[in-house]
Amino acid sequence: MHKRTLYLLRHGRPEDQGGLQDKAIFRGKTNSLLSAQGWQQMQEAVAELSFNHIISSPLQRCAEFSWHLAREKKLTVIEYAELAEIDFGLWDGQLIDDIAMHSDQLLKAFWSDPLNNTPPEGESLLDFHNRVIVCWNKIIQTNLQQDTLILIHGGVQKIILAHLLEMPLTAIHNIEVPYACCSAINIYYNEQQIKATLKHHGSLS
């Protein structure tokens, strides 16, 4: 039996957050850059981690830091489109307060039961879950000897953690994943069996 560690790391604070005076938006496919604070958060988050491979979402708030880190450490990066954040459709990039003004009932339905209430023209939670978990299974079955840093989004991290902990999909909002939050997952390989366990969730510093 051998073991590897995968570090799931959410991106730091995006660039346009301050410009919105910290008002929340549906940031799914919206391709924001990291803010200066976000860069610092990410640098602090990886400072004590040991890894020899990097995987990333292709969206800029993850990928830009991933490639910078790879050049610095002389490592490789693989981008997986399946690790992009959920697509909120017509709500994507919009202020949540604005959506509440014109689509209050739809928004309340989404918050209370996201599994059965998808934003207009958006990606369903089930479709999101399926694409992320297919990619997750591919990741844990490849590069078996490499401890790996995986730069992703809050929604993607929640999906993987809920899958790992065998939580119902309806409970993913019960998991808090702040900016630059790191989840350390040990993967154990024993003959044909693969066992994943959550070692740590939150700041590793």
Stockholm file with secondary structure:
# STOCKHOLM 1.0

chainA/1-205         MHKRTLYLLRHGRPEDQGGLQDKAIFRGKTNSLLSAQGWQQMQEAVAELSFNHIISSPLQRCAEFSWHLAREKKLTVIEYAELAEIDFGLWDGQLIDDIAMHSDQLLKAFWSDPLNNTPPEGESLLDFHNRVIVCWNKIIQTNLQQDTLILIHGGVQKIILAHLLEMPLTAIHNIEVPYACCSAINIYYNEQQIKATLKHHGSLS
#=GR chainA/1-205 SS CEEEEEEEEECCCBTHHHHTTTCCBCCSSCCCCBCHHHHHHHHHHHTTCCCSEEEECSSHHHHHHHHHHHHHHTCCEEECGGGSCCCCGGGTTCBHHHHHHHCHHHHHHHHHCTTTCCCTTCCCHHHHHHHHHHHHHHHHTSSTTCCEEEEECHHHHHHHHHHHTTCCGGGGGGSCCCTTCEEEEEEEEETTEEEEEEEEEECCC
#=GC SS_cons         CEEEEEEEEECCCBTHHHHTTTCCBCCSSCCCCBCHHHHHHHHHHHTTCCCSEEEECSSHHHHHHHHHHHHHHTCCEEECGGGSCCCCGGGTTCBHHHHHHHCHHHHHHHHHCTTTCCCTTCCCHHHHHHHHHHHHHHHHTSSTTCCEEEEECHHHHHHHHHHHTTCCGGGGGGSCCCTTCEEEEEEEEETTEEEEEEEEEECCC
//
